[in-house]
Amino acid sequence: MKLLVTGSSGYVGSKFIQAYKEQYDFSTFSLEKDHFDTLKLEGVDTILHCAALVHRKSQMDPNEYHRVNVQYPVALAQKAKGNGVRHFIFLSTVAVYGGDQTCLNEETGCFPISLYAKSKLEAEKQLEALGDEKFTVSIVRLPMVYGHNAPGNISLLLKLVRKSFMLPFGKIHNQRSFLYIGNLVYGINEIVRQQKGGIFLFSDDTPIGTTTLIESIAKAYRKKVYLVHLPLFDALLKKISPSLYQKLFCDLVVDNSKTKKVLSLRNPYTTQEGIQHMIQGESQ
């Protein structure tokens, strides 16, 4: 089977290729660097679209989000459909549900807040409209992905744990779903292999609280970190950075039961195993 991967230099795309390089005939394409008109799709069975413009510290032009996250994948899917490609897999985000949603499944209403999330949801809708009996469209909504050398907030958290002996994250009794990269690439492969369409929600099977997560990371580092509860810090963070406060202190639980049933899927890694692999560099 021949697969075309966009965003192949990114975290998910590169890990998927690394995990299944012996199983598939891979080709790659950069929507930013390569010329779209020269893209050849003869013989391609499936496209895995990992490329995206993600969150930036400074607010970007909404048109740029629309161009990269909506126009590019839709144009690629249209070309794929016209050239006989059978399957298009689009990586999206649980951010499409909005900040007030705390328990998510495939039927949960979507009320995106950020430009990134809004653009992803718009792309989902346009891509789903292209799907038919000859062109399967799969939407994969992801929570925070972690693993060895994963970018984003998880790398900042690892740095904090490594360099600190005390952190103000004690007694946080929340529950949040994360997704180990090994579980993600395994799940994507099942979608590729089974050619199933629709919306899929991947996550580790067991949500974990912020305090427990930090304790598990410290244990994997074989390091003692004292976690204290400072109500003043909580209140200050909530006022200064509501989005960061929400990620650290609030619930966000993904119900992956329908996805697992549709794909007959069993996650190969537990969260504790994923954390160990993340620290020890044994990730997929």
Phi, psi and omega in degrees: 000138181256128181241136171256128181242126170263154184068032185291342177271352177281178188296307184290313181301315181293322180291324179293315179298317179300320184286330188235026182295336179273348186261329184235159172267103186267143163228158183232159179208135176252118180292340180270324188260326183269161180272120185300321183294337182267359182295123178257127183244009179299128178086352179285128179268320186220141173248128174253109185263102180258343185293142179193157169263112186263191184300140175235154181297319178264145180292125183264167177300127178304329180296329180290318175300317181295320181296311186281318188266345180241300185298314182299304182296325180292317177298320178295317179295320178297316178294320179299313180298319179292341181255012173085009174294136188268339192213132179234121180249125185243122177275120180243206189211150174289352176296344178296340181283336182097163189287339185271353181277132183242342177227115193246138167218185185295337183262357180298138180295148183254124178223069186297149182250309184283160176300320179301309182294320179298319180292323179295318180293320178298318177297317178306312183297315181291325179290318179300326180294338179278343185290141174205191185293342180255353183221103183272131178245126178242128178251124180245111180266124189249137164280193179297127179264133179232161180162180182298124180066023177293141179278176172089205187297329182294325178292326177293321179294319178299318180297319178299315182295319181295323190260355186243151172252349178214136180223147184274048183235034178277152174057039174266111187259050178259175176224125180225142178270134174237173181221113177289139184302326178296322176290324181294308183295327176296316180294318177300318180298324177294322176295317178299311185295318184270347182053048179269138177255169179118193179260132181235140178241109177263142171196162168298158186287333185241117174296160183219143178277160182300314180299314179295321179300313181295320177298321180292321178295315179298320179297320179295328176279354186057048184228146177263121176236126179274123180255120183244156178255117180238096182305325179295320177297317179302312182295320180293316180296320179299325180281319184283317184220082182302324182292319178292320177302316181299318181292328183271328191244344187255167181275148169203096186249125178263126175270104183265012188294320180293315179301316180295324180289315182299321183264001188049050191260138169233122178299130181285345184231141168279167178297318180297321176294320178298319178296317178300314180295323179299317182284320187273354178076031181247025183287166178291000000 
